[in-house]
């Protein structure tokens, strides 16, 4: 920020104090998360889909998965196809409408997402270990406020 203020004293660079730091943190967190997912043999995009299914506890439609992972329909189709081929998910018929195809985890998918979750939690605990719990809670609340403001 000091460098920007030196070369652009006319610019209010205060947003950078928050958002540029978040960008750097996001990049570092992306690397840490990718390493955690790698312990389960997963790519970050695989984690996104498998975690959405695991949190739900049952089958989801591709439309629901798109909403939870914020990708396009074509991207989700490719991801589901890849996960089916990998034996991590399967397509099943909907219980009320046989035309609807839902996606559910296989036993292997459950095992892999659980291993990834454990590795992720360990890694993220290490990142936060020097920040007191009350500061973590305050930071989480402030990030929630920012996320809501960005919608």
DSSP file (Angstrom, degrees, kcal/mol; ACC not computed):
  #  RESIDUE AA STRUCTURE BP1 BP2  ACC     N-H-->O    O-->H-N    N-H-->O    O-->H-N    TCO  KAPPA ALPHA  PHI   PSI    X-CA   Y-CA   Z-CA
    1    1 A X     >        0   0    0      0, 0.0     4,-2.8     0, 0.0     5,-0.2   0.000 360.0 360.0 360.0 -39.6    0.0    0.0    0.0
    2    2 A X  H  >  +     0   0    0      1,-0.2     4,-1.8     2,-0.2     5,-0.1   0.882 360.0  51.9 -61.0 -37.2    2.9    2.4    0.8
    3    3 A X  H  > S+     0   0    0      2,-0.2     4,-2.0     1,-0.2     5,-0.2   0.928 110.9  46.8 -65.8 -43.5    4.3    1.9   -2.7
    4    4 A X  H  > S+     0   0    0      1,-0.2     4,-3.0     2,-0.2    -2,-0.2   0.914 111.5  51.3 -63.3 -42.1    0.9    2.7   -4.3
    5    5 A X  H  < S+     0   0    0     -4,-2.8    -1,-0.2     1,-0.2    -2,-0.2   0.843 109.0  52.7 -65.0 -31.4    0.5    5.7   -2.1
    6    6 A X  H  < S+     0   0    0     -4,-1.8     3,-0.4    -5,-0.2    -1,-0.2   0.921 120.0  31.4 -68.7 -44.0    4.0    6.9   -3.1
    7    7 A X  H  < S+     0   0    0     -4,-2.0    -2,-0.2     1,-0.2    -1,-0.2   0.709 133.4  31.2 -89.8 -20.2    3.3    6.6   -6.9
    8    8 A X    ><  +     0   0    0     -4,-3.0     3,-2.0    -5,-0.2    -1,-0.2  -0.508  62.5 160.7-134.2  66.8   -0.4    7.5   -6.7
    9    9 A X  T 3  S+     0   0    0     -3,-0.4    -1,-0.1     1,-0.3    -4,-0.1   0.704  76.2  62.0 -62.1 -17.5   -1.0    9.9   -3.8
   10   10 A X  T 3  S+     0   0    0     -3,-0.1     2,-0.4     2,-0.1    -1,-0.3   0.628  89.5  86.8 -80.7 -14.1   -4.3   10.9   -5.4
   11   11 A X  S <  S-     0   0    0     -3,-2.0     2,-1.1    -7,-0.2    -3,-0.1  -0.718  74.5-135.6 -96.3 135.0   -5.8    7.3   -5.1
   12   12 A X        +     0   0    0     -2,-0.4     3,-0.4     1,-0.1    -3,-0.1  -0.770  29.0 174.6 -83.4 102.5   -7.6    6.0   -2.1
   13   13 A X    >>  +     0   0    0     -2,-1.1     3,-1.5     1,-0.2     4,-0.5   0.228  40.6 114.8 -96.1  13.8   -5.9    2.6   -1.9
   14   14 A X  H >>  +     0   0    0      1,-0.3     3,-1.3     2,-0.2     4,-0.6   0.815  65.8  64.9 -58.9 -32.9   -7.6    1.5    1.3
   15   15 A X  H >> S+     0   0    0     -3,-0.4     4,-2.6     1,-0.3     3,-1.1   0.837  93.1  64.5 -58.4 -28.1   -9.6   -1.3   -0.3
   16   16 A X  H <>>S+     0   0    0     -3,-1.5     5,-0.9     1,-0.3     4,-0.9   0.806  86.9  69.8 -64.3 -28.0   -6.3   -3.0   -1.0
   17   17 A X  H <<5S+     0   0    0     -3,-1.3    -1,-0.3    -4,-0.5    -2,-0.2   0.828 117.1  21.5 -59.0 -30.9   -5.7   -3.4    2.7
   18   18 A X  H <X5S+     0   0    0     -3,-1.1     4,-2.1    -4,-0.6    -2,-0.2   0.865 129.2  39.9 -99.1 -57.6   -8.5   -5.9    2.8
   19   19 A X  H  X5S+     0   0    0     -4,-2.6     4,-2.0     1,-0.2    -3,-0.2   0.840 113.6  50.2 -75.0 -35.0   -9.0   -7.4   -0.6
   20   20 A X  H  X5S+     0   0    0     -4,-0.9     4,-2.2    -5,-0.4    -1,-0.2   0.900 112.1  50.1 -67.8 -38.1   -5.4   -7.7   -1.8
   21   21 A X  H  ><S+     0   0    0     -5,-0.9     4,-2.7     1,-0.2    -2,-0.2   0.910 109.2  52.0 -62.8 -40.5   -4.5   -9.5    1.4
   22   22 A X  H  X S+     0   0    0     -4,-2.1     4,-2.8     1,-0.2    -2,-0.2   0.888 107.1  53.0 -63.0 -37.6   -7.5  -11.8    0.8
   23   23 A X  H  X S+     0   0    0     -4,-2.0     4,-2.1     2,-0.2    -1,-0.2   0.933 111.2  45.3 -62.4 -46.1   -6.2  -12.5   -2.7
   24   24 A X  H  X S+     0   0    0     -4,-2.2     4,-2.2     2,-0.2    -2,-0.2   0.913 114.4  48.8 -64.5 -42.1   -2.8  -13.5   -1.4
   25   25 A X  H  X S+     0   0    0     -4,-2.7     4,-3.1     1,-0.2     5,-0.2   0.910 109.2  53.6 -62.7 -41.9   -4.3  -15.6    1.4
   26   26 A X  H  X S+     0   0    0     -4,-2.8     4,-2.4     2,-0.2    -1,-0.2   0.903 108.3  49.2 -60.9 -42.2   -6.6  -17.2   -1.1
   27   27 A X  H  X S+     0   0    0     -4,-2.1     4,-1.7     2,-0.2    -1,-0.2   0.933 114.2  45.0 -63.2 -45.3   -3.7  -18.3   -3.3
   28   28 A X  H  X S+     0   0    0     -4,-2.2     4,-2.3     1,-0.2    -2,-0.2   0.921 113.4  50.1 -65.0 -43.0   -1.8  -19.7   -0.3
   29   29 A X  H  X S+     0   0    0     -4,-3.1     4,-3.0     1,-0.2     5,-0.2   0.875 105.8  57.3 -63.4 -37.1   -4.9  -21.5    0.9
   30   30 A X  H  X S+     0   0    0     -4,-2.4     4,-2.3    -5,-0.2    -1,-0.2   0.902 108.4  46.3 -59.3 -41.4   -5.5  -22.9   -2.5
   31   31 A X  H  X S+     0   0    0     -4,-1.7     4,-2.1     2,-0.2    -2,-0.2   0.923 113.2  48.7 -67.1 -44.0   -2.0  -24.5   -2.4
   32   32 A X  H  X S+     0   0    0     -4,-2.3     4,-2.0     1,-0.2    -2,-0.2   0.918 113.8  47.0 -62.1 -43.6   -2.6  -25.8    1.1
   33   33 A X  H  X S+     0   0    0     -4,-3.0     4,-2.9     2,-0.2     5,-0.3   0.913 108.9  53.6 -65.9 -42.7   -6.0  -27.3    0.2
   34   34 A X  H  X S+     0   0    0     -4,-2.3     4,-2.0    -5,-0.2    -1,-0.2   0.900 109.1  49.8 -59.7 -39.9   -4.6  -28.9   -3.0
   35   35 A X  H  X S+     0   0    0     -4,-2.1     4,-1.0     2,-0.2    -1,-0.2   0.903 111.2  49.2 -64.3 -40.9   -1.9  -30.6   -1.0
   36   36 A X  H >< S+     0   0    0     -4,-2.0     3,-0.6     1,-0.2     4,-0.5   0.923 112.4  47.0 -64.2 -43.9   -4.6  -31.9    1.5
   37   37 A X  H ><>S+     0   0    0     -4,-2.9     5,-2.4     1,-0.2     3,-1.4   0.851 103.6  62.9 -67.0 -33.2   -6.8  -33.2   -1.3
   38   38 A X  H ><5S+     0   0    0     -4,-2.0     3,-1.7     1,-0.3    -1,-0.2   0.822  91.4  65.9 -61.4 -30.6   -3.8  -34.8   -2.9
   39   39 A X  T <<5S+     0   0    0     -4,-1.0    -1,-0.3    -3,-0.6    -2,-0.2   0.789 107.1  41.7 -61.2 -26.0   -3.5  -37.0    0.2
   40   40 A X  T < 5S-     0   0    0     -3,-1.4    -1,-0.3    -4,-0.5    -2,-0.2   0.311 121.8-109.1-100.1   6.7   -6.8  -38.5   -0.8
   41   41 A X  T < 5S+     0   0    0     -3,-1.7     2,-0.3     1,-0.3    -3,-0.2   0.814  76.5 132.2  71.3  29.9   -5.9  -38.7   -4.5
   42   42 A X      < -     0   0    0     -5,-2.4     2,-0.3    -8,-0.1    -1,-0.3  -0.858  52.7-137.7-117.4 150.2   -8.3  -35.9   -5.3
   43   43 A X     >  -     0   0    0     -2,-0.3     4,-2.3    -3,-0.1     3,-0.5  -0.673  36.8-107.2 -91.3 156.2   -8.1  -32.7   -7.4
   44   44 A X  H  > S+     0   0    0     -2,-0.3     4,-2.1     1,-0.2    -1,-0.1   0.872 120.9  52.9 -54.1 -39.1   -9.7  -29.5   -5.9
   45   45 A X  H  > S+     0   0    0      2,-0.2     4,-1.5     1,-0.2    -1,-0.2   0.870 108.2  50.9 -66.5 -34.3  -12.6  -29.7   -8.4
   46   46 A X  H  > S+     0   0    0     -3,-0.5     4,-2.9     1,-0.2     5,-0.3   0.919 107.9  53.1 -66.0 -42.9  -13.3  -33.3   -7.4
   47   47 A X  H  X S+     0   0    0     -4,-2.3     4,-3.4     1,-0.2     5,-0.3   0.918 104.0  57.2 -55.9 -45.0  -13.4  -32.3   -3.8
   48   48 A X  H  X S+     0   0    0     -4,-2.1     4,-1.6     1,-0.2    -1,-0.2   0.919 113.5  37.5 -55.1 -47.4  -16.0  -29.6   -4.6
   49   49 A X  H  X S+     0   0    0     -4,-1.5     4,-2.0     2,-0.2    -1,-0.2   0.939 119.2  46.8 -72.2 -47.5  -18.4  -32.1   -6.1
   50   50 A X  H  X S+     0   0    0     -4,-2.9     4,-2.6     1,-0.2    -2,-0.2   0.897 112.2  50.8 -63.6 -40.0  -17.7  -35.0   -3.6
   51   51 A X  H  X S+     0   0    0     -4,-3.4     4,-2.7    -5,-0.3     5,-0.2   0.886 107.6  53.2 -65.8 -38.6  -17.9  -32.6   -0.6
   52   52 A X  H  X S+     0   0    0     -4,-1.6     4,-1.6    -5,-0.3    -1,-0.2   0.922 112.8  44.6 -61.4 -42.9  -21.3  -31.2   -1.8
   53   53 A X  H  X>S+     0   0    0     -4,-2.0     4,-1.7     2,-0.2     5,-0.7   0.905 113.6  49.7 -67.2 -41.3  -22.6  -34.8   -2.0
   54   54 A X  H  <5S+     0   0    0     -4,-2.6    -2,-0.2     1,-0.2    -1,-0.2   0.908 109.8  50.3 -66.0 -42.4  -21.2  -35.8    1.3
   55   55 A X  H  <5S+     0   0    0     -4,-2.7    -1,-0.2     1,-0.2    -2,-0.2   0.867 109.6  52.1 -63.1 -35.9  -22.6  -32.8    3.1
   56   56 A X  H  <5S-     0   0    0     -4,-1.6    -1,-0.2    -5,-0.2    -2,-0.2   0.848  96.6-144.9 -70.3 -33.7  -26.0  -33.5    1.7
   57   57 A X  T  <5S+     0   0    0     -4,-1.7     2,-0.3     1,-0.2    -3,-0.1   0.562  70.4  39.3  80.6   7.3  -25.9  -37.1    2.9
   58   58 A X  S   <S-     0   0    0     -5,-0.7    -1,-0.2    45,-0.1    -2,-0.2  -0.945 102.1 -43.1-167.0-176.5  -27.8  -38.4   -0.2
   59   59 A X        -     0   0    0     -2,-0.3     2,-0.3    -3,-0.1    45,-0.2  -0.213  48.0-164.3 -63.0 150.7  -28.2  -38.0   -3.9
   60   60 A X  E     -A  103   0A   0     43,-2.3    43,-3.3     3,-0.0     2,-0.2  -0.948  20.7-115.9-129.6 153.1  -28.3  -34.6   -5.6
   61   61 A X  E  >  -A  102   0A   0     -2,-0.3     4,-2.2    41,-0.2     5,-0.2  -0.509  31.2-112.5 -79.2 157.1  -29.4  -33.5   -9.0
   62   62 A X  H  > S+     0   0    0     39,-0.6     4,-2.5     1,-0.2     5,-0.2   0.875 120.2  58.1 -55.9 -35.6  -26.8  -32.0  -11.4
   63   63 A X  H  > S+     0   0    0      2,-0.2     4,-2.1     1,-0.2    -1,-0.2   0.913 105.8  47.9 -61.6 -42.9  -28.7  -28.8  -11.0
   64   64 A X  H  > S+     0   0    0      1,-0.2     4,-2.1     2,-0.2    -1,-0.2   0.900 111.3  50.7 -64.0 -40.3  -28.2  -28.8   -7.2
   65   65 A X  H  X S+     0   0    0     -4,-2.2     4,-2.3     2,-0.2     5,-0.2   0.885 108.0  53.0 -64.8 -38.6  -24.5  -29.6   -7.7
   66   66 A X  H  X>S+     0   0    0     -4,-2.5     4,-1.9     1,-0.2     5,-0.7   0.928 109.8  48.6 -60.9 -45.2  -24.2  -26.7  -10.1
   67   67 A X  H  <5S+     0   0    0     -4,-2.1    -2,-0.2     1,-0.2    -1,-0.2   0.884 114.8  44.8 -63.3 -39.1  -25.7  -24.3   -7.6
   68   68 A X  H  <5S+     0   0    0     -4,-2.1    -1,-0.2     1,-0.2    -2,-0.2   0.824 122.8  34.3 -76.8 -30.8  -23.4  -25.5   -4.8
   69   69 A X  H  <5S-     0   0    0     -4,-2.3    -2,-0.2    -5,-0.2    -1,-0.2   0.544  97.4-134.0-103.3  -8.5  -20.2  -25.5   -6.8
   70   70 A X  T  <5 +     0   0    0     -4,-1.9     2,-0.3    -5,-0.2    -3,-0.2   0.906  57.8 129.7  57.3  48.8  -21.0  -22.5   -9.0
   71   71 A X      < -     0   0    0     -5,-0.7    -1,-0.2    -6,-0.1    -2,-0.1  -0.786  61.1 -90.4-121.5 170.6  -19.9  -24.0  -12.3
   72   72 A X     >  -     0   0    0     -2,-0.3     4,-2.4     1,-0.1     5,-0.2  -0.287  35.3-109.2 -77.2 165.7  -21.7  -24.2  -15.7
   73   73 A X  H  > S+     0   0    0      1,-0.2     4,-2.4     2,-0.2     5,-0.2   0.910 119.4  49.6 -60.3 -44.7  -23.9  -27.0  -16.8
   74   74 A X  H  > S+     0   0    0      1,-0.2     4,-2.1     2,-0.2    -1,-0.2   0.899 110.5  50.2 -63.6 -40.6  -21.4  -28.3  -19.3
   75   75 A X  H  > S+     0   0    0      1,-0.2     4,-2.4     2,-0.2    -1,-0.2   0.923 110.8  49.4 -63.0 -43.8  -18.6  -28.2  -16.7
   76   76 A X  H  X S+     0   0    0     -4,-2.4     4,-3.0     2,-0.2     5,-0.2   0.907 108.0  53.6 -65.1 -40.5  -20.7  -30.1  -14.3
   77   77 A X  H  X S+     0   0    0     -4,-2.4     4,-2.6     1,-0.2    -1,-0.2   0.936 111.1  46.5 -57.6 -46.0  -21.6  -32.7  -16.9
   78   78 A X  H  X S+     0   0    0     -4,-2.1     4,-2.4     1,-0.2    -1,-0.2   0.899 112.7  50.1 -63.1 -40.6  -17.9  -33.3  -17.6
   79   79 A X  H  X S+     0   0    0     -4,-2.4     4,-2.5     2,-0.2    -2,-0.2   0.921 111.6  47.1 -65.4 -43.8  -17.1  -33.4  -13.9
   80   80 A X  H  X S+     0   0    0     -4,-3.0     4,-2.7     2,-0.2     5,-0.2   0.938 111.4  51.5 -63.2 -45.6  -19.8  -36.0  -13.2
   81   81 A X  H  X S+     0   0    0     -4,-2.6     4,-2.5    -5,-0.2    -2,-0.2   0.922 111.9  47.3 -55.8 -45.3  -18.7  -38.1  -16.2
   82   82 A X  H  X S+     0   0    0     -4,-2.4     4,-1.7     1,-0.2    -1,-0.2   0.909 112.5  48.4 -64.2 -43.2  -15.1  -38.1  -14.9
   83   83 A X  H  <>S+     0   0    0     -4,-2.5     5,-2.4     2,-0.2     6,-1.1   0.849 110.9  51.0 -68.3 -33.7  -16.2  -39.0  -11.4
   84   84 A X  H ><5S+     0   0    0     -4,-2.7     3,-1.5     4,-0.2    -2,-0.2   0.942 110.2  49.4 -64.7 -47.3  -18.4  -41.8  -12.6
   85   85 A X  H 3<5S+     0   0    0     -4,-2.5    -2,-0.2     1,-0.3    -1,-0.2   0.817 109.8  52.6 -61.5 -30.4  -15.4  -43.1  -14.7
   86   86 A X  T 3<5S-     0   0    0     -4,-1.7    -1,-0.3    -5,-0.2    -2,-0.2   0.521 113.7-119.7 -82.6  -6.0  -13.2  -42.9  -11.6
   87   87 A X  T < 5S+     0   0    0     -3,-1.5    22,-0.4    -4,-0.4    21,-0.3   0.691  84.0 113.4  77.6  18.1  -15.7  -44.9   -9.6
   88   88 A X  S   <S+     0   0    0     -5,-2.4    18,-2.2    -6,-0.2     2,-0.3   0.726  80.0  16.1 -95.8 -24.5  -16.3  -42.1   -7.0
   89   89 A X  E     -B  105   0A   0     -6,-1.1     2,-0.3    16,-0.3    16,-0.2  -0.921  64.1-157.0-137.8 166.3  -20.0  -41.3   -7.9
   90   90 A X  E     -B  104   0A   0     14,-2.5    14,-2.5    -2,-0.3     2,-0.4  -0.983  21.2-118.0-141.2 156.2  -22.8  -43.0   -9.8
   91   91 A X  E     -B  103   0A   0     -2,-0.3     2,-0.3    12,-0.2    12,-0.2  -0.780  35.2-179.5 -91.9 136.4  -25.9  -41.8  -11.5
   92   92 A X  E     -B  102   0A   0     10,-2.5    10,-3.5    -2,-0.4     2,-0.2  -0.922  31.3 -99.2-132.3 158.3  -29.2  -43.1  -10.1
   93   93 A X  E     -B  101   0A   0     -2,-0.3     8,-0.2     8,-0.2     5,-0.2  -0.504  42.9-106.8 -75.4 146.0  -32.8  -42.7  -11.0
   94   94 A X        -     0   0    0      6,-2.6    -1,-0.1     3,-0.7     6,-0.1  -0.411  22.3-129.4 -68.0 149.2  -34.8  -40.2   -9.0
   95   95 A X  S    S+     0   0    0      1,-0.2     3,-0.2    -2,-0.1    -1,-0.1   0.818 104.1  30.6 -73.2 -30.3  -37.3  -41.7   -6.6
   96   96 A X  S    S+     0   0    0      1,-0.3     2,-0.4     2,-0.0    -1,-0.2   0.696 128.4  34.1-101.9 -21.5  -40.3  -39.7   -7.7
   97   97 A X    >   -     0   0    0      3,-0.1     3,-1.6     1,-0.1    -3,-0.7  -0.920  61.1-162.0-138.6 109.0  -39.4  -39.1  -11.4
   98   98 A X  T 3  S+     0   0    0     -2,-0.4    -1,-0.1     1,-0.3    -4,-0.1   0.676  90.4  65.3 -66.8 -16.0  -37.6  -41.8  -13.2
   99   99 A X  T 3  S+     0   0    0     -6,-0.1     2,-0.4     2,-0.0    -1,-0.3   0.746  86.3  86.4 -75.8 -22.0  -36.6  -39.3  -15.9
  100  100 A X    <   -     0   0    0     -3,-1.6    -6,-2.6    -6,-0.1     2,-0.5  -0.650  67.5-154.8 -83.3 130.3  -34.5  -37.5  -13.4
  101  101 A X  E     - B   0  93A   0     -2,-0.4   -39,-0.6    -8,-0.2    -8,-0.2  -0.924  12.1-166.7-105.9 125.6  -30.9  -38.7  -12.9
  102  102 A X  E     -AB  61  92A   0    -10,-3.5   -10,-2.5    -2,-0.5     2,-0.4  -0.635  15.3-128.4-104.8 165.3  -29.4  -38.0   -9.6
  103  103 A X  E     +AB  60  91A   0    -43,-3.3   -43,-2.3   -12,-0.2     2,-0.3  -0.956  28.6 175.3-117.3 133.8  -25.7  -38.3   -8.5
  104  104 A X  E     - B   0  90A   0    -14,-2.5   -14,-2.5    -2,-0.4     2,-0.2  -0.959  31.8-103.8-136.3 155.0  -24.7  -40.2   -5.4
  105  105 A X  E     - B   0  89A   0     -2,-0.3   -16,-0.3   -16,-0.2     2,-0.2  -0.481  27.7-138.9 -73.7 144.3  -21.4  -41.1   -3.8
  106  106 A X     >  -     0   0    0    -18,-2.2     4,-2.3    -2,-0.2     5,-0.2  -0.466  35.5 -99.0 -85.4 172.1  -20.0  -44.6   -4.1
  107  107 A X  H  > S+     0   0    0      1,-0.2     4,-2.4     2,-0.2     5,-0.2   0.904 128.7  51.5 -59.2 -40.0  -18.4  -46.2   -1.1
  108  108 A X  H  > S+     0   0    0    -21,-0.3     4,-2.6     1,-0.2    -1,-0.2   0.896 107.7  52.4 -62.9 -40.3  -15.0  -45.3   -2.6
  109  109 A X  H  > S+     0   0    0    -22,-0.4     4,-2.4     2,-0.2     5,-0.2   0.906 109.3  49.0 -62.2 -42.6  -16.2  -41.7   -3.0
  110  110 A X  H  X S+     0   0    0     -4,-2.3     4,-2.2     2,-0.2    -2,-0.2   0.940 112.3  48.5 -61.4 -47.7  -17.2  -41.5    0.7
  111  111 A X  H  X S+     0   0    0     -4,-2.4     4,-2.2     1,-0.2    -2,-0.2   0.923 113.5  46.5 -59.5 -45.4  -13.9  -42.9    1.8
  112  112 A X  H  X S+     0   0    0     -4,-2.6     4,-2.4     1,-0.2    -1,-0.2   0.903 112.5  48.2 -68.0 -41.5  -11.9  -40.5   -0.4
  113  113 A X  H  X S+     0   0    0     -4,-2.4     4,-2.3     1,-0.2    -1,-0.2   0.863 111.6  51.4 -68.8 -33.0  -13.9  -37.4    0.6
  114  114 A X  H  X S+     0   0    0     -4,-2.2     4,-2.3    -5,-0.2    -2,-0.2   0.904 110.0  48.4 -68.9 -40.4  -13.5  -38.3    4.3
  115  115 A X  H  X S+     0   0    0     -4,-2.2     4,-2.2     2,-0.2    -2,-0.2   0.921 113.2  48.9 -62.3 -43.0   -9.8  -38.8    4.0
  116  116 A X  H  X S+     0   0    0     -4,-2.4     4,-2.7     1,-0.2    -2,-0.2   0.899 109.5  51.8 -64.2 -40.7   -9.6  -35.4    2.2
  117  117 A X  H  X S+     0   0    0     -4,-2.3     4,-2.9     2,-0.2     5,-0.2   0.928 109.7  48.9 -62.6 -45.2  -11.7  -33.7    4.9
  118  118 A X  H  X S+     0   0    0     -4,-2.3     4,-2.1     1,-0.2    -1,-0.2   0.918 113.7  46.3 -61.2 -43.3   -9.5  -35.0    7.7
  119  119 A X  H  X S+     0   0    0     -4,-2.2     4,-2.3     2,-0.2    -2,-0.2   0.899 113.1  50.5 -65.6 -40.4   -6.4  -33.8    5.8
  120  120 A X  H  X S+     0   0    0     -4,-2.7     4,-2.8     2,-0.2     5,-0.2   0.926 110.0  49.0 -63.3 -45.9   -8.0  -30.4    5.1
  121  121 A X  H  X S+     0   0    0     -4,-2.9     4,-2.3     1,-0.2    -1,-0.2   0.904 111.5  49.8 -62.7 -41.2   -9.0  -29.9    8.7
  122  122 A X  H  X S+     0   0    0     -4,-2.1     4,-1.9    -5,-0.2    -1,-0.2   0.936 113.5  46.0 -61.1 -45.8   -5.5  -30.7    9.9
  123  123 A X  H  X S+     0   0    0     -4,-2.3     4,-1.7     1,-0.2    -2,-0.2   0.908 114.1  47.1 -65.2 -42.6   -3.9  -28.3    7.4
  124  124 A X  H  X S+     0   0    0     -4,-2.8     4,-1.6     1,-0.2    -1,-0.2   0.851 108.5  55.0 -72.7 -32.5   -6.4  -25.5    8.2
  125  125 A X  H  X S+     0   0    0     -4,-2.3     4,-0.8    -5,-0.2    -1,-0.2   0.909 107.1  51.8 -62.2 -40.8   -6.0  -26.0   12.0
  126  126 A X  H >< S+     0   0    0     -4,-1.9     3,-0.6     1,-0.2     4,-0.3   0.899 107.9  51.8 -61.8 -40.1   -2.2  -25.5   11.5
  127  127 A X  H 3< S+     0   0    0     -4,-1.7     3,-0.3     1,-0.2    -1,-0.2   0.852 117.9  37.4 -64.1 -33.9   -2.8  -22.3    9.5
  128  128 A X  H >< S+     0   0    0     -4,-1.6     3,-2.2     1,-0.2    -1,-0.2   0.435  84.4 105.6 -97.5  -0.7   -5.0  -20.9   12.3
  129  129 A X  T << S+     0   0    0     -4,-0.8    -1,-0.2    -3,-0.6    -2,-0.1   0.752  80.3  48.5 -58.7 -29.1   -3.1  -22.2   15.3
  130  130 A X  T 3  S+     0   0    0     -3,-0.3     2,-0.6    -4,-0.3    -1,-0.3   0.421  93.8  87.2 -92.7   2.5   -1.5  -18.9   16.3
  131  131 A X  S <  S-     0   0    0     -3,-2.2     5,-0.1     2,-0.0    -3,-0.0  -0.902  85.4-117.9-103.7 120.8   -4.8  -17.0   16.1
  132  132 A X    >>  -     0   0    0     -2,-0.6     4,-2.3     1,-0.1     3,-0.5  -0.174  23.9-114.6 -56.3 149.1   -6.8  -17.0   19.4
  133  133 A X  H 3> S+     0   0    0      1,-0.3     4,-2.4     2,-0.2     5,-0.2   0.852 115.7  53.2 -56.0 -39.6  -10.3  -18.6   19.1
  134  134 A X  H 3> S+     0   0    0      1,-0.2     4,-2.0     2,-0.2    -1,-0.3   0.868 109.4  48.9 -68.3 -33.6  -12.1  -15.3   19.8
  135  135 A X  H <> S+     0   0    0     -3,-0.5     4,-2.8     2,-0.2    -2,-0.2   0.886 109.9  52.1 -68.8 -38.6  -10.1  -13.6   17.0
  136  136 A X  H  X S+     0   0    0     -4,-2.3     4,-2.6     2,-0.2    -2,-0.2   0.922 110.3  48.3 -61.1 -43.4  -11.0  -16.5   14.6
  137  137 A X  H  X S+     0   0    0     -4,-2.4     4,-2.0     2,-0.2    -2,-0.2   0.907 112.8  47.8 -64.3 -41.9  -14.7  -16.1   15.5
  138  138 A X  H  X S+     0   0    0     -4,-2.0     4,-2.4     2,-0.2    -2,-0.2   0.911 112.3  49.4 -65.5 -42.6  -14.5  -12.4   14.9
  139  139 A X  H  X S+     0   0    0     -4,-2.8     4,-2.6     2,-0.2     5,-0.2   0.916 109.0  52.4 -62.5 -43.4  -12.7  -12.8   11.6
  140  140 A X  H  X S+     0   0    0     -4,-2.6     4,-1.9     1,-0.2    -1,-0.2   0.907 110.4  48.7 -59.1 -42.1  -15.3  -15.4   10.5
  141  141 A X  H  X S+     0   0    0     -4,-2.0     4,-2.1     2,-0.2    -2,-0.2   0.921 111.6  48.4 -64.8 -44.0  -18.1  -12.9   11.3
  142  142 A X  H  X S+     0   0    0     -4,-2.4     4,-2.3     1,-0.2    -2,-0.2   0.889 110.7  50.9 -64.4 -38.8  -16.4  -10.1    9.4
  143  143 A X  H  X S+     0   0    0     -4,-2.6     4,-2.8     2,-0.2    -1,-0.2   0.862 107.9  53.4 -66.3 -34.8  -15.8  -12.4    6.4
  144  144 A X  H  X S+     0   0    0     -4,-1.9     4,-2.5    -5,-0.2    -2,-0.2   0.915 108.4  50.1 -63.4 -43.1  -19.5  -13.3    6.5
  145  145 A X  H  X S+     0   0    0     -4,-2.1     4,-2.1     2,-0.2    -2,-0.2   0.928 112.6  46.7 -60.4 -46.1  -20.4   -9.6    6.4
  146  146 A X  H  X S+     0   0    0     -4,-2.3     4,-1.4     2,-0.2    -2,-0.2   0.922 111.6  50.8 -63.2 -44.6  -18.0   -9.1    3.4
  147  147 A X  H  X S+     0   0    0     -4,-2.8     4,-0.5     1,-0.2     3,-0.4   0.916 110.9  48.6 -61.0 -42.9  -19.4  -12.2    1.6
  148  148 A X  H >< S+     0   0    0     -4,-2.5     3,-1.0     1,-0.2    -1,-0.2   0.882 108.8  53.8 -64.0 -37.9  -23.0  -11.0    2.1
  149  149 A X  H 3< S+     0   0    0     -4,-2.1    -1,-0.2     1,-0.2    -2,-0.2   0.773 104.9  55.8 -67.3 -25.0  -22.0   -7.5    0.8
  150  150 A X  H 3<        0   0    0     -4,-1.4    -1,-0.2    -3,-0.4    -2,-0.2   0.560 360.0 360.0 -85.8  -8.4  -20.6   -9.0   -2.3
  151  151 A X    <<        0   0    0     -3,-1.0    -1,-0.2    -4,-0.5    -2,-0.1   0.489 360.0 360.0 -73.1 360.0  -23.8  -10.8   -3.3
